[in-house]
Structures are given as structure tokens and as C-alpha cells.
Amino acid sequence: METINKFSSIQNPNPSFSIPSNPKSLPSHSHFKSLTPLKSLKWKNITFRSRTRNFNSISTNFSLNPIISSSSPYLEYDILIIGAGIIGLTIARQFLMESDLSVAIIDASVPCASGATGAGQGYIWMAGKTPGTDTWELGIRGKKLWEDLAMSIEDQGLNPLHELGWKKTGSLLIGRTSEEISMLKNNVRLYCEAGVNAEFLSREELVLKEPLVDVEEDGGAAFLPDDCQIDAQLAVAFIQKENRGYGSRYVEFFNDPVIDVLRSSGSGEIEGVRMTKNSLYCKKAVVVAAGSWSGSLIQNIVEKFDVVVDVPVKPRKGHLLVIENFSSVMLNHGLMEVGYMDHKVAKPSDSGEVDYAHTMSISMTATLDAVGNLVLGSSRQFSGFDTEVDESIIDQIWKRASDFLPILRQISLEDLSKDRKVRVGLRPYMPDGKPIICPVPGVPKVLLAAGHEGVGLTLAFGTAEMVFDMVFGNPAKINYAPFSFDGRGSK
Ligand SMILES: Cc1cc2nc3c(=O)[nH]c(=O)nc-3n(C[C@H](O)[C@H](O)[C@H](O)COP(=O)(O)OP(=O)(O)OC[C@H]3O[C@@H](n4cnc5c(N)ncnc54)[C@H](O)[C@@H]3O)c2cc1C
């Protein structure tokens, strides 16, 4: 069995960095001295509270000694983006497409190697989201922007299936109990009222649409024919290729974690970031899009401003099982059991506290990817930044899938050992189930876009658009308020 939770083979054809078109001479040493915190800056309008710390050695080891020699070039860009997951890369794309600003994207590793994005199953779904909730509009917008991208690829004479793994399969959200069925029927009504195509399928109708699924007497499904899927790794490669098409306006700094910020000795404003190998200066904005690592990064930034802002994002580990060369299961749609929705937000026990160590859940998800591999998911658990494969979880994913796809009961997972891969990713989890996308209070020029948990692929383009509009002060396309810091608890 091969484990592919590291994708170190992905090459960066834009090696380390290129010098911007008009590099300036080295700054005076005052830039480096300005790292000393300025105590005079205070943010008056936010609640100061104790905070959750997330640490991981690869990205936020602030004891590292950066090697920045006096001969380092002065590298300055309009926008610095920390994190090259799907959120950071789509934000970069937005600035490149919609402005003439220069963009540098920084990653502790390379895209899809750590974090969540490379492990994502690829659902671009409205199924599983609830009309009227804060993330609904962002989901609608995000999905529409993926559809626009798929269409524009087609317009260029390319095939979105090959470029993005794009398939408009429709989604089946499957229920097995009468309680689940009444919830699905209610959701279908809400989807239709919200203008999203949806119908409820009885068990017989479900089997006609997806013959390998069985749910017994009481079962049924919500069917959303316009839901789509992508292959996250293909899509990331495509977006990177597009970004690189902007030439010297776009630069990648990979395998170079951000370890500190640079501040002006005069105004105290953030001037840039310091990484282990380079320092970058920034004219307009620094966007923290570092997924599960964003909490500790933001903490280290705001400390310099004598401000306490809580970003209680936590890594939520997920396993996916990929079976290659597997012709026994042909699926016409993307599948998900309705119970998956129930596990989005970890529930508190009777004491009112969430016992994160004991909230492991497995819900059936199943898709065929762009090349016909069967992709089965998925688990959710809190185990810090650990990304080791847990074989017992893989067994449970297989067992859960066979509850819905009885044909799998005839096949032993052991017999598939040569053709199976496991993907592990860290979803950036927010306790209230929605991302934080907003300027960081009290820290001019710094914005945060993180905490998308299990829907970051779907919400990526909507998030990128929002960040862009915030930086330019454009009218909001959707309501920003639910994604700001205000009133977000630290649990
Ligand atoms: C098993 C699984 C299935 C999923 N399925 C779906 C799905 O079907 N549909 C969907 O919409 N979403 C899905 N998701 C969720 C989605 O993958 C995430 O929400 C999304 O990828 C988050 O993207 P991100 O860019 O915020 O974070 P990440 O992808 O985690 O990227 C963060 C990046 O920041 C970098 N970084 C960290 N610290 C530093 C530092 N100090 N300096 C520089 N860089 C740093 C990391 O190296 C990393 O590359 C799934 C997730 C998992 C795990």
C-alpha cells in the first residue's frame, strides 16, 4: 500500500523565486531592528480573550534562526499570501486576474503536500449546505465561480475534465432512517425555495439512478443534479499554471515557512514577512491563508501589536481511501450519507464542553475521480497535526462504504492492497462551522482567510473574491459580516 499524504514529487517550475522587475537596493538595517514590538498600538473595539494555540513544527517554529545575509536582495510585492493551499492560490489568482498588482505566494512546503487541499475529495456541492445559513451564499458564489472556470476552459478548446477533474455528476445525499428521510425532504423543499434544483428520491427511484446503492425499506436520497466535482490536485496544478502565466507579477516561495513579520520602525505597520530563507516586503496587504496553521501565525503577528485576537482554528484530520484500477464499482453520481452533515461541528457533551479527543466520526462518501478511481471517505478526528495513516480507520471507511454499496461486501480490502492509496489531510476546523475571512483587527494591512474545514474547495473562489474586494474597498457581493472576527467564540 502506498501512502500519498506527501506529494513531494510536485515540482515548482518557478524555482525558489525570481527577482522582481525593479528590485530596489537592500534596505537599511532599521528594517530588521523594527521587529521589536511597539507597545503603543492598541485596538479598542475588540474583545481581548485567552486563545487557542496550534503549533506545528513545519510552519511556525518561531525559534528557527532565519538565514538572511546582508547580501539578500530586497524583494517587494504588492500582495503577500501566506499558504499555497486552495485558498491562497485562488486569492493569488484573483489579484492577478482582476488587478495589475504583483503577488508573492509563500508556503512552508509545496501545494497539496501538507494541510488539507491535496486530500480533498472534490465535491463542489450545494447538497449538505443549508439555505439561509451564513455559508450558503458563499457556497452558491463559490460553485458559480467554479462553473465559470470550467466553462472558460471549454471556451479555450480544452476539456475541464482533464484540466480540473471537472464532472457535473449531480449529488446524492443518502438517508437510511425515517428521521433522516424527513430531514432530507425538508432540505429538498428548502433547496427548491432557494432556487437550487433538487428532488427527493424514494428508495426505488434512488436504485434506478444509482443501481449499486442499497438503503433498505425506509431509505431515500436528496438528488441535486447540478452539483459537481473536481480533482483537487489537478485543479491546484491548473490554478498554479494560470498564475504562472502572469510572468514576473507572480512569484512562488516554497519550502520556506514564514516565521516572523517585518515592521516599519516609523509607523509600526507591517512591512513584510520573514521566512527561513528570505524576507519579503509588501506594499498593500499580507493575507494569511495557512489553513490549520493560521491561528498560531496570526497570534505571532498580533502579539507584536500588543493585541489579542482569537483564531481558534484546529486541524481536523481526515482519511480518504482511493482504489485504483477498480472496475467493480461504477457510480453515476457523487454519494454522501446524510450523517456527514451532522459531524460538521463537533458537539459538546452534557457538561457543555467539546471532548475533542473523542469525536472521531466516519461518514460514507464515494466518488469516481477523473480517471475512474473509486474515492471513499471519510473520517474526522482531532489529533493535532499528526498525519500518519491509521489502518483501523481505513477498515472502518471500507466497512461504512459497504453498508451503502453492498457489492463491496464481496471484496476483501486486503486483496486490493496493491491498488489502494490513502490520502490524509488536515481540515482547518472552526468551532462555529464557518471560515474567518476579514481584516485582522488592530493590524493594518493584514487579512485572514482560513477555517474552511470540509468545504474549502467549494468556497475557495468566493473567498478569494471577498478578500480582493476587501483590499480594494469594493462593494460586497455577499454579506461579509458572518465571516468577521466579531462574536466568534474560542472553544
Ligand atoms: C479528507 C478531506 C476531504 C475533503 N473533501 C472536500 C470536498 O469534497 N469539498 C470541499 O469543498 N472541501 C473538501 N475538503 C476541505 C478542503 O480540502 C479544505 O477546506 C481546504 O483545502 C482548505 O484549504 P486551505 O488553503 O485553507 O488550507 P491547506 O490546504 O491546509 O493549506 C494551507 C497551507 O499553508 C501552509 N503553511 C502553514 N504554515 C505556514 C507558514 N508558517 N508559512 C508558509 N506556509 C504555511 C501549509 O504548508 C499549507 O500548504 C476536504 C478535506 C479533507 C481533509
PDBQT file of the ligand as one rigid body, heavy atoms in Angstrom, charges set to zero:
ROOT
HETATM    1  C1  LIG A 501     -10.346  14.163   3.576  1.00  0.00    +0.000 C 
HETATM    2  C2  LIG A 501     -10.820  15.519   3.135  1.00  0.00    +0.000 A 
HETATM    3  C3  LIG A 501     -11.837  15.640   2.210  1.00  0.00    +0.000 A 
HETATM    4  C4  LIG A 501     -12.270  16.896   1.793  1.00  0.00    +0.000 A 
HETATM    5  N1  LIG A 501     -13.235  16.973   0.838  1.00  0.00    +0.000 NA
HETATM    6  C5  LIG A 501     -13.652  18.195   0.422  1.00  0.00    +0.000 A 
HETATM    7  C6  LIG A 501     -14.645  18.292  -0.599  1.00  0.00    +0.000 A 
HETATM    8  O1  LIG A 501     -15.071  17.293  -1.155  1.00  0.00    +0.000 OA
HETATM    9  N2  LIG A 501     -15.091  19.536  -0.962  1.00  0.00    +0.000 N 
HETATM   10  C7  LIG A 501     -14.614  20.669  -0.358  1.00  0.00    +0.000 A 
HETATM   11  O2  LIG A 501     -15.087  21.755  -0.704  1.00  0.00    +0.000 OA
HETATM   12  N3  LIG A 501     -13.658  20.604   0.589  1.00  0.00    +0.000 NA
HETATM   13  C8  LIG A 501     -13.167  19.395   0.996  1.00  0.00    +0.000 A 
HETATM   14  N4  LIG A 501     -12.229  19.303   1.970  1.00  0.00    +0.000 N 
HETATM   15  C9  LIG A 501     -11.815  20.535   2.644  1.00  0.00    +0.000 C 
HETATM   16  C10 LIG A 501     -10.776  21.300   1.869  1.00  0.00    +0.000 C 
HETATM   17  O3  LIG A 501      -9.777  20.419   1.398  1.00  0.00    +0.000 OA
HETATM   18  C11 LIG A 501     -10.171  22.369   2.799  1.00  0.00    +0.000 C 
HETATM   19  O4  LIG A 501     -11.179  23.155   3.369  1.00  0.00    +0.000 OA
HETATM   20  C12 LIG A 501      -9.244  23.293   2.021  1.00  0.00    +0.000 C 
HETATM   21  O5  LIG A 501      -8.311  22.523   1.308  1.00  0.00    +0.000 OA
HETATM   22  C13 LIG A 501      -8.524  24.251   2.955  1.00  0.00    +0.000 C 
HETATM   23  O6  LIG A 501      -7.599  24.952   2.160  1.00  0.00    +0.000 OA
HETATM   24  P1  LIG A 501      -6.560  25.963   2.794  1.00  0.00    +0.000 P 
HETATM   25  O7  LIG A 501      -5.812  26.546   1.661  1.00  0.00    +0.000 OA
HETATM   26  O8  LIG A 501      -7.249  26.867   3.752  1.00  0.00    +0.000 OA
HETATM   27  O9  LIG A 501      -5.614  25.075   3.716  1.00  0.00    +0.000 OA
HETATM   28  P2  LIG A 501      -4.431  23.994   3.369  1.00  0.00    +0.000 P 
HETATM   29  O10 LIG A 501      -4.777  23.255   2.170  1.00  0.00    +0.000 OA
HETATM   30  O11 LIG A 501      -4.230  23.291   4.629  1.00  0.00    +0.000 OA
HETATM   31  O12 LIG A 501      -3.228  24.965   3.013  1.00  0.00    +0.000 OA
HETATM   32  C14 LIG A 501      -2.548  25.705   3.997  1.00  0.00    +0.000 C 
HETATM   33  C15 LIG A 501      -1.101  25.856   3.535  1.00  0.00    +0.000 C 
HETATM   34  O13 LIG A 501      -0.435  26.748   4.438  1.00  0.00    +0.000 OA
HETATM   35  C16 LIG A 501       0.906  26.329   4.527  1.00  0.00    +0.000 C 
HETATM   36  N5  LIG A 501       1.530  26.889   5.723  1.00  0.00    +0.000 N 
HETATM   37  C17 LIG A 501       1.288  26.562   7.004  1.00  0.00    +0.000 A 
HETATM   38  N6  LIG A 501       2.062  27.307   7.815  1.00  0.00    +0.000 NA
HETATM   39  C18 LIG A 501       2.817  28.120   7.030  1.00  0.00    +0.000 A 
HETATM   40  C19 LIG A 501       3.824  29.091   7.276  1.00  0.00    +0.000 A 
HETATM   41  N7  LIG A 501       4.221  29.413   8.519  1.00  0.00    +0.000 N 
HETATM   42  N8  LIG A 501       4.403  29.700   6.229  1.00  0.00    +0.000 NA
HETATM   43  C20 LIG A 501       4.032  29.424   4.962  1.00  0.00    +0.000 A 
HETATM   44  N9  LIG A 501       3.075  28.483   4.682  1.00  0.00    +0.000 NA
HETATM   45  C21 LIG A 501       2.480  27.853   5.700  1.00  0.00    +0.000 A 
HETATM   46  C22 LIG A 501       0.808  24.805   4.550  1.00  0.00    +0.000 C 
HETATM   47  O14 LIG A 501       2.046  24.210   4.176  1.00  0.00    +0.000 OA
HETATM   48  C23 LIG A 501      -0.322  24.549   3.554  1.00  0.00    +0.000 C 
HETATM   49  O15 LIG A 501       0.172  24.274   2.258  1.00  0.00    +0.000 OA
HETATM   50  C24 LIG A 501     -11.712  18.062   2.366  1.00  0.00    +0.000 A 
HETATM   51  C25 LIG A 501     -10.676  17.945   3.280  1.00  0.00    +0.000 A 
HETATM   52  C26 LIG A 501     -10.209  16.687   3.657  1.00  0.00    +0.000 A 
HETATM   53  C27 LIG A 501      -9.075  16.588   4.632  1.00  0.00    +0.000 C 
ENDROOT
TORSDOF 0
